Amino acid sequence: MPTRITVISDTHCSTWEEVHPDIRKAVEVSDIAVHCGDIVRTPVVEGFLRSANKGYIVHGNSDPVDLRKQLPYKEIFEVEGIVIGAIHPAWGGPEFPPEELFNDFPEKPDVILFGHTHVPMNRSIEDVLFVNPGQGYKSFMEDCTIALLEVDNGKVKAEIMTVVKGRPS
């Protein structure tokens, strides 16, 4: 049976209840849920972890000091032999080439889940699948999106799902 993973990032909310209900539902029904940072408030962390069957969460560059002390900078976990890393580059700044994230992992994982840019990505680079779920809210510049991964028999499929349209077509 495949393992379903929901990946979210950059929610920038004060409470878990402020996160879009479709995102909260996706977290609840997946086998694993990952939040790639910029959570902003502890109640979001608590709600996410309470809702997830199994949850991984990393801090982001916009998270306050108390969350940075509480949450790791990166997580590495394995599903069916697939090594998955989750990160939110604390070095911030403008967009960067995704392969710069290799510097944060002593060994290249099979998949790197990351936040920060607010721009969805689902692309292989140097045999590593890079997935950025985008942002967990809609704005005039970007849609509200999440990433859905499925690991089955040692193979990974990923897709970006639009929750709410934000940007003009």
Backbone bond lengths (Angstrom), bond angles and torsions (degrees), N, CA, C in turn:
res aa  C-N    CA-C-N  psi(-1)  N-CA   C-N-CA  omega(-1)  CA-C   N-CA-C  phi
1 M - - - 1.460 - - 1.535 109.28 -
2 P 1.319 117.75 131.67 1.472 120.14 -178.01 1.531 112.77 -65.75
3 T 1.324 115.30 151.22 1.463 122.03 174.16 1.515 107.53 -96.18
4 R 1.331 116.37 124.25 1.472 122.18 -179.65 1.523 109.22 -98.20
5 I 1.333 114.95 129.56 1.463 121.31 -178.64 1.529 108.60 -123.85
6 T 1.330 116.04 125.98 1.462 121.79 173.88 1.520 107.85 -102.14
7 V 1.327 115.94 131.73 1.464 121.00 -179.01 1.528 108.41 -121.59
8 I 1.337 115.52 127.80 1.457 121.38 177.31 1.526 108.70 -129.30
9 S 1.323 115.78 163.26 1.462 119.67 178.21 1.518 109.51 -160.89
10 D 1.312 114.98 163.33 1.463 121.99 170.69 1.532 111.94 48.79
11 T 1.339 115.02 54.30 1.469 119.30 178.43 1.521 111.73 -79.22
12 H 1.321 117.92 -32.25 1.471 122.37 176.07 1.534 112.46 47.37
13 C 1.333 116.79 49.62 1.471 121.75 -179.92 1.526 110.30 -119.05
14 S 1.318 115.59 163.07 1.464 120.96 178.38 1.521 112.59 -91.00
15 T 1.349 117.04 -30.59 1.461 121.27 179.38 1.526 109.30 -134.64
16 W 1.318 117.02 157.13 1.460 122.19 177.48 1.529 110.23 -62.50
17 E 1.308 116.80 -33.28 1.463 121.14 -179.59 1.531 112.42 -66.41
18 E 1.326 118.20 -22.01 1.467 121.52 176.42 1.526 112.43 -75.79
19 V 1.331 116.95 -19.93 1.461 120.81 178.01 1.528 107.41 -68.72
20 H 1.326 117.01 139.19 1.472 121.67 -176.38 1.534 110.61 -50.15
21 P 1.348 117.75 135.88 1.471 120.42 -177.08 1.527 113.79 -58.89
22 D 1.320 118.75 -31.22 1.472 120.21 178.29 1.529 110.96 -68.57
23 I 1.326 116.98 -32.43 1.464 120.32 176.27 1.521 109.29 -70.56
24 R 1.328 116.84 -44.99 1.471 119.77 178.89 1.526 110.64 -59.38
25 K 1.321 117.48 -40.36 1.472 122.12 179.62 1.527 110.29 -65.56
26 A 1.335 117.48 -43.17 1.466 120.96 178.97 1.527 110.68 -60.19
27 V 1.328 116.83 -40.40 1.468 121.18 177.58 1.525 109.89 -62.35
28 E 1.328 117.06 -43.46 1.471 121.79 -177.76 1.523 113.03 -64.95
29 V 1.323 117.84 -39.03 1.469 120.11 -172.78 1.528 113.54 -89.79
30 S 1.322 118.40 -10.56 1.466 119.77 -179.70 1.528 109.85 -81.83
31 D 1.319 114.48 159.48 1.466 119.85 176.59 1.524 110.57 -73.21
32 I 1.336 115.17 -37.59 1.464 122.40 179.89 1.526 107.27 -134.66
33 A 1.326 116.50 140.43 1.465 121.22 174.88 1.526 108.23 -126.03
34 V 1.329 115.02 140.26 1.466 120.89 -178.67 1.520 108.37 -128.69
35 H 1.333 116.33 130.36 1.469 121.57 173.46 1.518 106.80 -111.46
36 C 1.339 116.08 118.91 1.468 122.05 -175.06 1.520 113.05 -92.65
37 G 1.315 118.19 36.10 1.457 121.64 168.44 1.512 117.48 92.08
38 D 1.320 113.83 173.69 1.464 125.10 -169.27 1.526 109.96 58.03
39 I 1.319 111.57 58.51 1.458 122.63 178.48 1.525 108.01 -82.35
40 V 1.295 116.66 -46.61 1.460 129.47 173.62 1.533 114.36 88.83
41 R 1.321 119.92 -38.71 1.474 120.23 -177.00 1.534 111.29 -135.81
42 T 1.319 115.72 145.64 1.463 122.88 -179.91 1.530 113.02 -56.42
43 P 1.350 120.77 -40.46 1.469 118.77 179.17 1.537 113.83 -58.98
44 V 1.329 117.33 -26.70 1.470 120.10 176.67 1.528 109.13 -71.18
45 V 1.328 117.17 -43.08 1.463 121.74 176.61 1.521 109.53 -58.01
46 E 1.328 116.18 -50.18 1.464 120.78 -177.81 1.523 111.88 -61.33
47 G 1.325 117.33 -44.76 1.458 120.97 179.61 1.519 112.20 -65.22
48 F 1.332 116.43 -42.15 1.462 121.31 178.16 1.518 110.30 -59.50
49 L 1.334 117.35 -51.75 1.460 121.08 -177.68 1.526 112.14 -66.51
50 R 1.311 117.28 -33.67 1.467 121.32 176.91 1.528 110.78 -67.58
51 S 1.327 117.31 -36.46 1.464 122.39 -176.52 1.525 113.55 -80.68
52 A 1.319 116.79 -30.32 1.467 121.20 -174.67 1.524 111.05 -77.06
53 N 1.332 116.10 140.28 1.462 119.92 172.14 1.520 109.75 -65.02
54 K 1.328 116.13 -43.38 1.459 123.39 171.40 1.520 104.80 -143.64
55 G 1.318 117.43 123.54 1.456 120.28 -174.27 1.514 113.59 -123.01
56 Y 1.326 114.96 140.91 1.460 123.17 172.24 1.518 106.56 -123.06
57 I 1.325 115.55 139.81 1.461 119.19 -177.46 1.523 108.92 -147.49
58 V 1.327 115.81 137.26 1.462 121.22 177.51 1.530 108.67 -123.23
59 H 1.320 116.00 156.27 1.467 119.15 179.43 1.522 110.19 -83.02
60 G 1.331 115.11 158.03 1.457 121.36 178.52 1.514 111.59 -117.78
61 N 1.319 116.05 176.59 1.458 120.57 -177.39 1.526 113.05 -70.47
62 S 1.335 118.64 -19.24 1.473 121.05 178.14 1.526 113.04 -95.14
63 D 1.320 116.51 0.28 1.464 119.26 -179.41 1.522 110.61 -79.65
64 P 1.343 116.16 141.24 1.466 119.50 -179.18 1.527 111.66 -67.84
65 V 1.315 115.76 165.35 1.458 122.76 -175.59 1.523 111.83 -54.81
66 D 1.331 118.91 -40.77 1.464 119.54 -178.08 1.526 111.56 -61.81
67 L 1.334 118.51 -38.31 1.462 120.46 176.91 1.524 111.34 -71.95
68 R 1.316 117.17 -35.98 1.472 120.02 178.83 1.524 110.85 -63.68
69 K 1.326 116.53 -33.57 1.468 120.27 177.69 1.521 111.10 -74.51
70 Q 1.312 116.90 -31.96 1.459 123.19 -175.30 1.530 112.31 -82.48
71 L 1.334 117.51 -34.02 1.464 121.93 -172.52 1.527 111.14 -110.92
72 P 1.334 116.89 149.12 1.459 119.11 178.69 1.526 112.38 -73.90
73 Y 1.321 115.62 160.28 1.467 122.43 174.73 1.527 110.42 -74.14
74 K 1.338 115.61 -35.41 1.465 119.80 177.80 1.522 109.25 -145.70
75 E 1.306 115.36 158.30 1.460 123.11 175.52 1.520 107.05 -128.30
76 I 1.315 116.14 145.66 1.462 121.85 173.06 1.518 106.77 -131.49
77 F 1.325 115.89 127.14 1.463 119.97 178.44 1.517 108.74 -142.97
78 E 1.327 115.37 167.07 1.455 120.24 -175.35 1.528 110.06 -125.62
79 V 1.320 115.45 138.32 1.465 122.42 176.14 1.519 107.22 -132.35
80 E 1.324 116.59 116.01 1.471 121.91 179.14 1.529 112.17 51.66
81 G 1.320 116.81 40.82 1.459 120.57 178.45 1.519 114.52 82.35
82 I 1.339 117.86 -3.61 1.466 122.54 177.29 1.528 107.81 -91.32
83 V 1.334 116.71 122.44 1.467 121.39 179.43 1.527 108.30 -89.48
84 I 1.334 114.44 124.50 1.466 121.74 -176.00 1.524 108.82 -120.47
85 G 1.321 115.77 128.37 1.460 121.54 175.35 1.516 109.69 -110.45
86 A 1.320 116.19 142.37 1.468 122.06 176.80 1.519 108.19 -124.35
87 I 1.347 116.14 137.47 1.464 120.07 -174.74 1.531 109.99 -158.76
88 H 1.307 115.03 156.53 1.471 122.36 170.20 1.524 104.78 -133.71
89 P 1.317 117.91 104.92 1.465 118.79 -172.65 1.526 112.62 -55.67
90 A 1.314 115.30 115.97 1.470 120.81 -178.63 1.510 111.50 -73.62
91 W 1.323 116.25 -15.32 1.454 118.66 180.00 1.512 111.13 -73.54
92 G 1.340 117.76 -10.18 1.466 121.71 170.73 1.508 114.48 52.27
93 G 1.315 116.06 -147.92 1.456 121.05 179.00 1.518 112.82 82.52
94 P 1.317 116.09 -168.53 1.463 120.83 -176.55 1.526 111.48 -70.96
95 E 1.330 115.78 177.27 1.457 120.14 178.53 1.511 110.53 -54.56
96 F 1.315 115.52 151.70 1.448 122.48 -174.76 1.524 108.00 -139.29
97 P 1.316 117.54 158.89 1.459 118.45 174.23 1.536 108.97 -67.73
98 P 1.310 118.41 129.56 1.473 120.56 -175.62 1.528 113.25 -55.63
99 E 1.330 117.46 -31.78 1.460 118.62 -178.02 1.527 112.95 -64.19
100 E 1.322 118.45 -13.01 1.471 120.22 172.75 1.526 111.11 -61.60
101 L 1.337 117.09 -22.66 1.468 120.81 178.76 1.526 112.07 -68.73
102 F 1.339 118.42 -18.32 1.464 120.25 175.67 1.522 110.66 -56.15
103 N 1.335 117.24 -31.77 1.472 121.57 -178.82 1.526 112.36 -62.83
104 D 1.335 118.07 -21.98 1.460 121.43 -178.37 1.526 113.48 -89.39
105 F 1.328 117.04 -3.68 1.462 121.04 -179.31 1.529 109.06 -122.85
106 P 1.337 117.17 121.66 1.466 119.75 -178.74 1.535 111.88 -60.54
107 E 1.320 116.99 -35.26 1.462 122.41 173.91 1.512 107.49 -125.25
108 K 1.326 116.67 139.53 1.463 120.41 -178.92 1.526 110.28 -62.76
109 P 1.329 117.24 122.88 1.461 118.80 172.82 1.540 109.33 -76.58
110 D 1.313 115.78 171.21 1.470 120.70 176.04 1.521 110.94 -76.18
111 V 1.340 115.41 -31.04 1.466 122.18 -177.25 1.526 107.99 -136.67
112 I 1.328 117.29 136.64 1.464 121.82 171.45 1.527 107.46 -118.88
113 L 1.330 115.01 118.60 1.467 122.72 175.22 1.526 106.02 -98.86
114 F 1.331 117.34 129.51 1.460 118.25 -176.94 1.524 111.45 -148.13
115 G 1.319 114.52 155.83 1.458 122.19 176.19 1.511 110.27 -115.40
116 H 1.317 115.49 -156.35 1.460 126.45 173.01 1.526 114.51 96.99
117 T 1.324 119.56 -47.19 1.461 120.05 -173.06 1.526 113.04 -79.90
118 H 1.333 117.16 -17.45 1.466 123.33 -177.00 1.532 111.99 67.69
119 V 1.311 117.40 4.60 1.465 122.07 -178.13 1.529 108.71 -110.17
120 P 1.326 117.82 121.21 1.471 119.76 -179.00 1.530 112.20 -61.29
121 M 1.326 114.34 145.71 1.465 120.56 176.30 1.523 108.35 -146.06
122 N 1.312 115.34 141.55 1.459 122.78 175.16 1.532 104.72 -147.73
123 R 1.351 116.27 88.03 1.458 119.79 -170.69 1.530 110.88 -150.57
124 S 1.309 116.04 140.85 1.467 121.52 175.34 1.520 109.79 -91.20
125 I 1.335 114.94 133.64 1.459 122.75 176.47 1.522 106.33 -136.15
126 E 1.320 116.13 123.56 1.463 121.25 179.77 1.534 111.15 52.10
127 D 1.317 116.06 44.59 1.473 123.92 178.05 1.524 114.29 64.71
128 V 1.305 118.14 18.54 1.469 122.96 174.51 1.522 107.52 -116.93
129 L 1.331 116.49 131.29 1.464 121.21 177.23 1.526 108.85 -83.70
130 F 1.319 116.81 118.43 1.461 122.88 176.46 1.520 108.35 -99.35
131 V 1.342 116.03 124.40 1.462 120.52 179.44 1.522 108.94 -129.38
132 N 1.322 115.03 119.73 1.463 122.07 171.64 1.526 105.40 -114.63
133 P 1.342 117.75 119.76 1.459 119.50 -176.87 1.531 114.00 -72.70
134 G 1.326 117.61 -6.96 1.463 120.53 -176.22 1.517 109.57 88.05
135 Q 1.325 115.99 -147.26 1.468 119.29 -178.11 1.519 110.53 -112.75
136 G 1.334 114.83 148.73 1.455 121.96 -176.39 1.520 114.10 -89.07
137 Y 1.304 117.50 27.87 1.467 122.79 175.13 1.518 107.18 -157.16
138 K 1.324 117.40 157.73 1.467 119.13 177.77 1.519 109.51 -92.04
139 S 1.317 114.31 148.70 1.460 120.55 175.06 1.520 107.17 -140.25
140 F 1.300 116.02 176.48 1.461 118.66 179.34 1.529 111.26 -70.82
141 M 1.331 116.92 -15.99 1.465 120.77 -178.97 1.526 113.27 -98.86
142 E 1.324 117.72 -32.15 1.467 121.20 -173.32 1.519 111.40 -137.65
143 D 1.337 114.81 151.11 1.456 121.35 172.90 1.526 109.75 -73.33
144 C 1.315 115.76 162.64 1.462 122.72 168.67 1.526 105.57 -87.18
145 T 1.334 116.94 119.10 1.455 121.10 -175.53 1.524 112.00 -135.44
146 I 1.319 115.51 160.40 1.461 123.28 171.92 1.520 107.08 -137.13
147 A 1.313 116.45 167.87 1.460 121.17 173.83 1.519 108.70 -114.26
148 L 1.312 115.13 140.59 1.460 122.05 176.13 1.518 107.56 -119.32
149 L 1.320 115.32 122.73 1.460 120.84 178.17 1.513 109.10 -114.57
150 E 1.315 114.56 150.11 1.451 120.85 173.99 1.521 107.61 -132.67
151 V 1.323 115.48 126.23 1.458 121.38 176.29 1.525 106.51 -109.81
152 D 1.337 115.63 123.17 1.457 120.62 -177.25 1.527 108.80 -145.43
153 N 1.315 115.56 122.18 1.466 121.28 179.82 1.532 112.10 51.01
154 G 1.327 116.68 43.39 1.454 121.22 176.02 1.520 115.32 75.51
155 K 1.317 117.38 11.96 1.470 122.01 177.31 1.523 108.96 -117.60
156 V 1.342 115.95 145.18 1.463 121.54 -178.35 1.520 109.36 -116.54
157 K 1.328 115.32 131.89 1.467 122.02 170.10 1.516 106.75 -118.98
158 A 1.322 116.64 139.02 1.466 120.87 179.06 1.513 109.40 -133.48
159 E 1.320 115.11 145.11 1.465 120.38 173.95 1.517 108.88 -143.16
160 I 1.320 115.58 150.53 1.448 121.93 175.33 1.524 106.93 -97.91
161 M 1.321 116.73 130.22 1.457 121.51 -179.59 1.528 109.14 -114.49
162 T 1.326 116.01 127.28 1.467 120.63 175.29 1.517 108.33 -81.34
163 V 1.322 115.59 124.03 1.466 121.92 178.29 1.518 109.78 -88.63
164 V 1.347 116.35 -47.21 1.459 122.32 178.42 1.530 107.99 -142.86
165 K 1.312 116.33 131.05 1.471 120.26 176.78 1.532 108.19 -68.93
166 G 1.321 115.98 137.31 1.450 120.88 177.17 1.503 111.54 -123.07
167 R 1.312 115.73 -51.28 1.459 120.43 -175.95 1.521 110.24 -78.09
168 P 1.298 116.93 148.86 1.466 119.57 177.20 1.518 110.67 -66.26
169 S 1.306 116.96 146.96 1.470 121.04 -178.15 1.515 111.06 -75.29
